[in-house]
Amino acid sequence: MFFHLTIISELLVSLIYEMQRRNSLYGCASLCVGGGPAMATVLEMCQE
């Protein structure tokens, strides 16, 4: 379980940095764990 959480956090951090670099408002990340479970997340960047 810890291994999957590490990959998910890496994926989300990379997505946030890429959204900042591209000045994107929305981003989507998906992950297939294998054997059935999967995850998808949509992020919205807060503008100040």
C-alpha positions in Angstrom: 0.0 0.0 0.0 2.8 2.5 0.8 4.3 2.0 -2.6 1.0 3.0 -4.3 0.8 6.1 -2.1 4.3 7.2 -3.1 3.5 6.9 -6.8 0.2 8.8 -6.4 1.9 11.6 -4.5 4.7 11.8 -7.1 2.1 11.9 -9.9 0.1 14.7 -8.2 3.2 16.8 -7.5 4.4 16.5 -11.1 0.9 17.5 -12.3 0.9 20.6 -10.1 4.3 21.7 -11.3 3.3 21.2 -14.9 0.1 23.1 -14.4 2.1 26.0 -13.0 4.6 25.9 -15.8 1.8 25.9 -18.5 -0.3 28.3 -16.5 -3.2 25.8 -16.7 -6.4 26.2 -14.8 -7.3 22.4 -14.8 -5.3 19.2 -14.7 -6.1 15.5 -14.7 -4.1 12.6 -13.4 -5.0 8.9 -13.7 -3.4 5.7 -12.4 -4.1 2.1 -13.0 -2.8 0.0 -10.1 -3.4 -3.3 -11.9 -5.8 -6.1 -11.0 -8.8 -3.8 -11.0 -8.3 -0.8 -8.8 -7.8 2.6 -10.5 -7.7 6.2 -9.6 -8.4 9.5 -11.4 -8.2 13.0 -10.0 -9.0 16.4 -11.5 -7.3 19.4 -10.0 -8.3 23.1 -10.3 -5.6 25.7 -9.8 -6.6 28.5 -7.4 -5.9 31.9 -8.8 -5.0 34.7 -6.4 
